[in-house]
């Protein structure tokens, strides 16, 4: 029970920090993942920038940490690597700020001219 109380206390602090930050800023924008897409045969990312990950979940912290704050978020396809692999941008708004989130994402789509980009086939030739 003590572990649950500690976890909820930490989560409450995370929510308060997110609200404080997003009170001063309209949106938070981060990479959607810490690495570019990797071969489908690879189960998950095991290492990045010298940091080794023990589990599938560890490398996803950039995305799941936001979920713990109750803030709405989305991943916007926003470009490609030099190898032609898709890159996503995570956009986060203040809790209950879905309208601001969607409006900001739409503005960014227009700014980056993403209306003209078609989805890619993740497995060409299949």
N, C-alpha and C positions, 0 to 999 in steps of 0.2 A: 504494500500500500504506500509506503514511503517513497518508493521509486516513481509511482504514478503521480503523487503529489509534486515531487520534484520536477518531473517532466512537464506537468501542466503549468507549474510556476515558470519554467523556462519558456514555454510556449507563450504564456501571457506576456512575458518580457519581449519576446520576438514580435508579437503583434503590436505592442506599444511602440517599439522602435520603428517598425514599418510605418505605422500611422504618423509618427513624428516626422520621419523622413518625407513621406508622401504628402504631408501637409505643406511642406516647403517646395516640393517639386511636383509638377503635373504627372509625370510618368517616370518610371525607372526602366531603362533599356539595357539588357545584357545579352550575351550570346545565349542561344537556346540550349546549346550543349558546349562542353569544353573541347571537343574534337570534331573534325569534319567526319562525314560518314565513313564507315570502315567496312571491310568486306563482309558480306552477309554470312559467310561461313564462321566468322568470329563471333562468339557468344556475347561478349561484352568487352568494354575497354578495361584493360588490366593495368595500364600505366599511362601517365601523362606528365610531361615536364619533370621527370624524375620521381614522381610520386606514384607508388604502387597501390592499387586498389584490391582489397581482399574479396569484395563481393560485387555483384551486379549493381547494387544500390549506391555504393560509394561514389561512383563517377557521376551520378545523376544529381548530386547535391545542389548544383546551380538551379535546377528546376524544382526539386521537391522541397527545398527550404522555403521557397516562396509560398507553396501550398500550405505550409504550417502557419503562415501569417494571416490567413483568410482573405488575402488580397486577390482580386481577380487578375488573371494573367492569360496571355495567349502567345503562341509562337507564330511569327510571321515569316514566311519564306521571303528572303530579301536579296538573294544573289547566289553566286556560285564560286567555288574555289578555282584556282588556276587549272585544276584537273577536270573542271566541269561538274563537281559534286555540289549539291545544294547546301546552302547555309541558312540558318534560321536565326531570327532575333526574338528574344523573349521580351515582351512588354508587360509591365506591371502597373496597376493603378491602386489608389487607396481603397481599402475595404468599402464595398458597396459603390465603387466608382466604375461600374461596368460601362456606363454611357461615355465617360471620359476615355476609358480604355479603347472602346470600339471606334470612337471618333478619332483618337490619336493614331490608331492603326490605319484607318482609312486615309488620313492625311499623309501618312508615311508611304502608303501604297501609291498615292498620287505623285508625291514628291520623287519617289524612286522609279516612277513609270512602270509599276508592277502589273498594271492592267494588261500590258502587252505580253507578259511572260506566261507561257503555258506550263502546266505541270509536266514534269519529266517522267519517263518510264523508269522506275528504279531497277528494272532488270531487262535492259535492252536485249532483244533477240529471243526473249522467252515466248 
